[in-house]
Amino acid sequence: MSWEKVDLNKISSVESGNSAPQKKEHFVEGNIPFFRTSDVANKHITNNLINSRDFLNISAIEDLSMKLFPKNTILFPKSGASTFLNHRAIMGVDGYVSSHLSAIIPNSSLVIPSYLFYFLCTIRAEHITNSNDYPSLRLTDIEKINIPIPSLSEQKKIVEILEQADDLRNKKKEVIEKSDKIITSLFYKMFGDPIKNEKSWNKDILKNVITLNYGDSLQRGNRTNGKYPVYGSNGIVGNHDSYLIDYPTIVIGRKGSAGSVNLVKEPSFPIDTTFYTVIKKDLNIDFLFQYLKIYDLKKLSITTGVPGVNRDDIYKQKIILPPIESQNKFSQLSVNSRKILDDIQNSSKDVNTLFHNLLYRAFTGELTNKWREKNKEILNAEIAERKLTYGF
């Protein structure tokens, strides 16, 4: 079995998104999605991206002559901190797209959008660029990605198989989100709404209770496959044979997925797109982590260019300070829920591994071998007709 292979620009239009509007007034009462790299990063891999952090209004569209991209456009990060994290999304609605994303519009006469999306999930950005120093791809790099093109019927069959595995992966994610809400509910029960400070706890600014240190540079090519996790702005991005810190911390996204938070209790290596916390005085790290999740530091993100959050802006934010005994009690009570959540996340890793294994097998033809043999006459006729029309 040998499928025809063609460059991406033969079966789709590969374009750059729009420059982000700089005026706040362009977002006031907006109702049209404006997809940024952070929206794609929040999902990592999704075949139905419908939620965006920002929405544009009509004046933005008219003032800036922005291009609307249709539903089923595939988003492929091409510049900024998240490029080499290989996030991929297919738009579930029409919307506008940031210039840090490549917008790939499939020609549905030749390729099923979901088939192309899943194939692009197998492409690692660092393999299609000549430079790993700065995370950036040219449109021409993306256009030259070589794609195997079976018949539309076989593409459909492959998509059916992969969507089943993808659905299982998404259900695991939903269970994780529900389990996480249990811990959040416990926090509210014990301390009330921390933003409103319903229980009149003492308060202070974060600068007085924590220090935010910058992570260190560790280029992808310099990382070894060691036992210590390497943390970027959106979580674990690799491993290394040495650690930067050997104490519990909260890693906060500084660039890219700015304002995201990850609780880390093992020796780790936060890289330079992050901050990591050092607690100055009586403050339980589990309490602090849950507070920061609820507070949502992402709202402090500066949205011009690569999304980023300023350390001084974080320092200015206020935090409630219940007695340390109450914080410790919350930590103890949340341990069981946290253990269950960790177990689910570990099992989710197995599901993700299965999904990615299927991805790579799908595009060798292995998943549809028997089905193809049973339907070879119909499939051969489809391919012959395509060759007459398109030459491949």
Beta strands, then each sheet from edge to edge (+ up, - down):
strand 1: 4-7
strand 2: 12-16
strand 3: 32-35
strand 4: 45-49
strand 5: 54-56
strand 6: 74-77
strand 7: 88-91
strand 8: 96-97
strand 9: 101-106
strand 10: 146-149
strand 11: 202-205
strand 12: 210-214
strand 13: 228-232
strand 14: 235-240
strand 15: 249-253
strand 16: 261-264
strand 17: 269-270
strand 18: 274-279
strand 19: 318-321
sheet 1: 1+ 10-
sheet 2: 2+ 9- 6+ 7- 4-
sheet 3: 5+ 3- 8-
sheet 4: 11+ 19-
sheet 5: 12+ 18- 15+ 16-
sheet 6: 14+ 13- 17-
end
